[in-house]
């Protein structure tokens, strides 16, 4: 598998940042950016190390995924079977 070039990685980082903002502002989904905060690099810091951006992308993806999973779990009600008499 080919590794991404830095421009592609920056683009994905910026897109994930937009998705995170959209979820919070438009969908009222709170994205806890715990892992992402540890990455210490923002999506528009183009002169930062490629590895830092890669770590940030992975962390932000995990944080977004967790937020979506929590939201889905809260909105889905379990189906119970009813006994017939």
N, C-alpha and C positions, 0 to 999 in steps of 0.2 A: 504494500500500500504506500502510496506517495504521501510524503509529509506536506502539510500546507505551507505555503509561503507566508511571510509576515503580513502582506497586504490582505490576504484572505482571512487570516486570523483576526486582524484588526476589524475587518468588516463584520465577521461573526460576533466579535465582542460588542461592537456598536449595535448590532441587531438585537442581541440578547438584552442589552441595556434598555433598548426601546421597548422590548416585550415586557420587561420587568416594570417599567414605568406605566405602560398601558394597563397591565394587570392591576396595578395599584390605583391608578387614577380613574380608569373607565369601568373596571370590573369589581372593584372593592376587594381584591384579593391581596392580602398582605404578604409580600415576599420578604421573608426574614433573610437578610443577606449576611448570615453568620460566616459561612465559608468564604464568600466573596470578599468580605471586609478584610480577611487575612491576606488576600492576594496583593493588596497595596498598590494596585495599578488600575487606572480608569481606562475606559474605552477610547479616549481621545489623546492619551499619552503615547503618541506615535513613536517617540524616540526611546521608549523603554524597551527593555530586553524582551525578545520573542518568547522566551520561556515563561516570563512573568505573565504575559498575555494569555499564553496557553493555559497556565494554571488558573488564571482569572476566568477564562471561558468555561473550563470544567467546573469550577466552583459555582459560578453564576447559573450554569445549566442545572446543577444539582439543587440549588436554592429555589429556582423557578419550578422545577419538577416537584419538589416537596410541597411547595405552596399550592400547586394545582391539585396534587393528590389529597391534601388536607381539605381543600374546598370540595372536591368530589365526594369524599367520605362524609362530609357534613350534609351534603344535599341529597345523597342517596339514602332512601329509607329501606331497611331490610324487608323483604317479602316474607310474610308468615303464612303458613298454610292454615286454612280454617277447616275444622272438623265438620263433616256433614252429619246431620241427625237423621 
